[in-house]
Amino acid sequence: MYGASRSPRLPLPPPAGAQPRLAPMRLAVVARDWLQERTSGQGRFRGSKGFAPHFPEIARLANGHGADTLLFSLWSHNADTLGDLPRNELFPRDTRHAAVILGVTRNGKEEVEVWVRLRRSPVLLHQEFARTADARAGKERLMAGLAGRIFGSSLILICGEMNLIRTQRTTRAIVDDFDVLSRLRAHGVELVLNPIHDYMRRFEMPVKRKALASGTSTVVCVWNRGLKDGSEALLPWAAYRKGETITDQIQEIELPIASQPGVRVGILDLW
């Protein structure tokens, strides 16, 4: 069962090189699909958002398909209503994956937790801004603390932080106000992991993701499906490599949790 919620743990940006190394070879992306989920009976979710009580089953399934890292869509777990998520639910017995990345809401605010098997507690990250139009200060904070988002050759951008780069309205050309692409190259970033809350409909988001993938190597996004009015993409994830879309390389596992069709899992080979 889940433990009692504790007081919030405030993330402190570590110095360069202090973060644990993430080196995914095979990534599992995990999304919740409100349009497919079962809302009653066996297998129903324990909250309006999140994946409880299915974390151990998801971890075992991903392991069975050779994944070494699990990336969940955000709103992954609500510690305010369900208590803290025990570590052994993310790393159940007889599993071997190296890392889990998920969003945990605590005291009404969400943090991204980066769990590494060899560490007893997660690295905590919080979103600095959400939209291109947001104040410049949030973008400057993210760039100033960029080393705290880099795990080996992997960078984590949370939801709308992808808007660090923008597009010119008339030409759709990429504008890199913060010299992001060259900074990532200098840091040796080869993979950008971008967990998202819900579907981003604006046309420029794929353009920005492709640009970031051309400046690094691979960009992978995953979100919750079914929370937006109007149409959404059928798939709750996307991937880009060398500036091209490679979403079709994500192999979806058919009905990964038999009792809950609202859990969707895809597997992507990264290297």
C-alpha positions in Angstrom: 0.0 0.0 0.0 1.0 3.6 -0.3 2.5 5.4 2.7 1.4 8.6 4.3 2.2 11.8 2.4 5.2 13.6 3.9 6.2 17.2 3.8 7.3 18.5 0.5 10.9 17.8 -0.6 12.2 20.9 -2.3 14.5 20.2 -5.2 17.9 21.9 -5.1 19.7 22.2 -8.4 22.9 20.2 -8.1 26.3 21.2 -9.5 27.3 20.1 -12.9 28.1 16.4 -13.0 26.2 15.6 -9.8 23.2 14.0 -11.4 23.1 10.2 -11.8 23.7 9.0 -15.4 20.8 7.8 -17.5 21.8 5.8 -20.6 18.6 4.2 -21.9 19.0 1.7 -24.6 15.3 0.6 -24.8 12.7 3.0 -23.4 9.2 2.2 -22.3 6.8 5.2 -22.7 3.7 4.8 -20.5 0.5 6.8 -21.0 -3.0 6.9 -19.5 -5.8 7.0 -22.1 -9.1 8.3 -20.8 -10.9 7.4 -24.0 -10.1 3.7 -23.5 -10.1 3.3 -19.7 -12.3 1.0 -17.6 -13.9 3.1 -14.8 -15.4 0.4 -12.7 -14.8 -3.2 -11.7 -11.4 -5.0 -11.4 -8.5 -3.0 -12.7 -10.0 0.5 -12.3 -7.6 3.3 -11.5 -7.4 4.6 -7.9 -7.8 8.2 -8.9 -9.0 10.5 -11.6 -5.4 10.9 -12.7 -2.4 8.6 -12.4 -1.5 4.9 -12.8 -2.2 3.4 -9.3 -2.5 0.6 -8.6 -0.8 -0.7 -11.7 2.8 0.5 -11.2 4.3 -2.9 -10.3 2.5 -4.6 -13.2 3.7 -1.9 -15.7 7.3 -2.2 -14.5 7.2 -6.0 -14.8 5.7 -5.8 -18.3 8.3 -3.3 -19.5 11.0 -5.5 -18.1 9.6 -8.4 -20.0 10.0 -6.4 -23.2 13.6 -5.5 -22.4 13.1 -1.8 -21.4 15.8 -0.4 -19.1 14.0 3.0 -18.5 10.3 3.8 -17.9 9.0 7.3 -18.9 5.5 8.0 -17.6 3.1 10.8 -18.8 2.7 13.5 -16.1 0.1 13.5 -13.4 1.4 10.0 -12.8 0.6 9.7 -9.1 -1.2 11.8 -6.5 0.6 11.5 -3.1 -1.9 13.9 -1.5 -4.7 11.4 -1.9 -2.9 8.1 -2.2 0.2 8.6 -0.1 3.8 8.3 -1.3 4.6 5.7 -3.8 6.8 3.0 -2.3 10.1 2.4 -4.1 9.3 -1.3 -4.5 6.3 -0.4 -6.6 8.6 1.2 -9.2 11.3 -1.5 -8.8 9.5 -4.7 -8.0 11.3 -7.9 -7.2 12.6 -9.7 -10.2 12.9 -6.6 -12.3 16.1 -5.1 -13.7 15.3 -1.8 -15.3 17.6 1.1 -14.3 15.4 4.1 -14.0 11.8 5.4 -13.7 10.7 9.0 -14.5 7.2 10.1 -13.4 5.2 13.1 -12.1 4.1 13.1 -8.4 1.7 15.6 -7.0 2.4 16.5 -3.4 0.8 19.4 -1.4 -1.0 20.4 -4.6 2.1 20.8 -6.6 3.7 18.4 -9.1 7.3 17.4 -9.2 9.0 15.1 -11.6 10.8 12.3 -9.8 13.8 10.7 -11.4 14.3 7.3 -9.7 17.5 5.4 -10.3 17.7 1.8 -9.1 21.1 2.3 -7.4 19.8 5.3 -5.3 17.4 5.2 -2.4 15.6 8.5 -3.2 14.7 10.3 -6.4 16.1 13.4 -7.9 13.3 16.0 -7.9 12.6 18.5 -10.7 9.9 21.1 -11.1 8.6 22.8 -14.2 9.9 26.4 -14.7 7.4 27.6 -17.3 4.8 26.2 -19.7 4.3 28.5 -22.7 6.3 30.5 -25.2 4.5 33.6 -23.9 5.4 33.0 -20.3 7.8 35.4 -18.5 11.4 35.3 -19.6 12.5 34.7 -16.0 11.3 31.1 -16.0 13.3 30.3 -19.1 16.4 32.0 -17.7 16.0 29.9 -14.5 15.9 26.7 -16.5 19.0 27.6 -18.6 20.9 28.7 -15.4 20.1 25.3 -13.8 20.5 23.3 -17.0 23.2 21.0 -15.5 20.6 19.8 -13.0 18.4 18.6 -15.9 21.2 16.6 -17.6 21.6 12.9 -16.6 24.7 11.7 -18.4 23.8 12.3 -22.1 20.0 12.6 -21.4 18.1 15.9 -20.8 14.7 16.1 -19.1 12.4 18.9 -20.2 9.0 19.0 -18.4 5.9 19.5 -20.6 5.9 23.0 -22.1 9.5 23.7 -21.4 10.0 22.5 -24.9 9.1 26.1 -25.7 12.6 27.2 -24.8 12.9 27.5 -28.5 10.2 29.2 -30.6 9.1 29.6 -34.1 8.8 32.8 -36.2 5.1 33.4 -36.8 5.3 34.2 -40.5 7.9 31.7 -41.7 7.8 29.0 -38.9 11.6 29.3 -38.8 13.2 28.3 -35.5 14.3 31.1 -33.2 16.8 30.0 -30.5 16.9 33.0 -28.1 18.8 31.2 -25.4 21.3 29.4 -27.6 19.7 26.1 -26.5 20.9 23.9 -29.4 24.6 24.8 -29.0 24.4 24.5 -25.2 23.0 21.0 -25.5 25.7 20.0 -28.0 28.3 21.4 -25.6 26.9 19.3 -22.8 26.9 16.2 -25.0 23.1 15.8 -24.8 22.0 13.0 -27.2 18.5 12.3 -25.8 15.7 14.6 -24.7 12.9 13.1 -22.6 9.8 15.2 -22.5 7.0 14.0 -20.2 3.8 15.9 -20.8 0.4 16.4 -19.1 -1.9 16.3 -22.1 -2.0 16.6 -25.9 -0.4 19.7 -27.4 -2.5 20.7 -30.4 -0.5 23.7 -31.7 1.1 23.2 -35.1 4.5 24.5 -34.0 5.1 21.8 -31.3 6.3 19.1 -33.8 8.5 21.8 -35.5 10.2 22.6 -32.2 10.7 18.9 -31.3 12.2 18.2 -34.7 14.5 21.2 -34.3 15.6 20.0 -30.9 16.2 16.5 -32.3 18.3 17.9 -35.1 20.5 19.6 -32.5 20.7 16.6 -30.2 19.9 13.2 -31.5 16.5 11.9 -30.2 13.5 13.5 -28.6 10.7 11.4 -27.0 7.4 12.8 -25.7 4.5 11.0 -23.9 1.2 12.5 -22.6 -2.2 11.5 -21.3 -4.8 11.1 -23.9 -8.5 12.1 -23.8 -8.3 15.3 -21.7 -8.7 17.9 -24.5 -11.9 18.9 -26.2 -11.9 18.1 -29.8 -9.8 15.6 -31.7 -6.5 14.3 -30.5 -3.8 12.1 -32.0 -4.5 8.4 -31.8 -1.2 7.8 -30.2 -0.3 9.3 -26.8 3.4 9.7 -27.6 5.8 11.0 -30.3 9.5 10.6 -31.1 12.0 12.4 -33.4 15.5 11.6 -34.5 17.9 13.8 -36.4 15.1 16.1 -37.2 12.7 13.5 -38.6 9.6 11.9 -37.0 10.2 8.3 -35.9 6.9 7.8 -33.9 6.2 4.7 -36.0 9.3 3.1 -34.4 7.6 3.0 -31.1 6.1 -0.5 -30.8 2.9 -0.4 -28.8 2.2 -3.4 -26.6 -1.3 -4.7 -27.1 -3.5 -4.4 -24.0 -0.5 -4.4 -21.6 -2.7 -4.5 -18.5 -5.6 -6.9 -19.3 -7.8 -5.5 -16.6 -7.3 -1.8 -17.6 -7.2 -0.8 -21.3 -6.6 2.8 -20.2 -2.9 1.9 -19.7 -0.9 2.2 -22.9 2.8 1.2 -23.2 5.2 1.6 -26.1 8.7 0.4 -26.6 11.4 2.4 -28.4 15.0 1.3 -29.2 17.1 4.3 -28.8 20.5 3.3 -30.1 
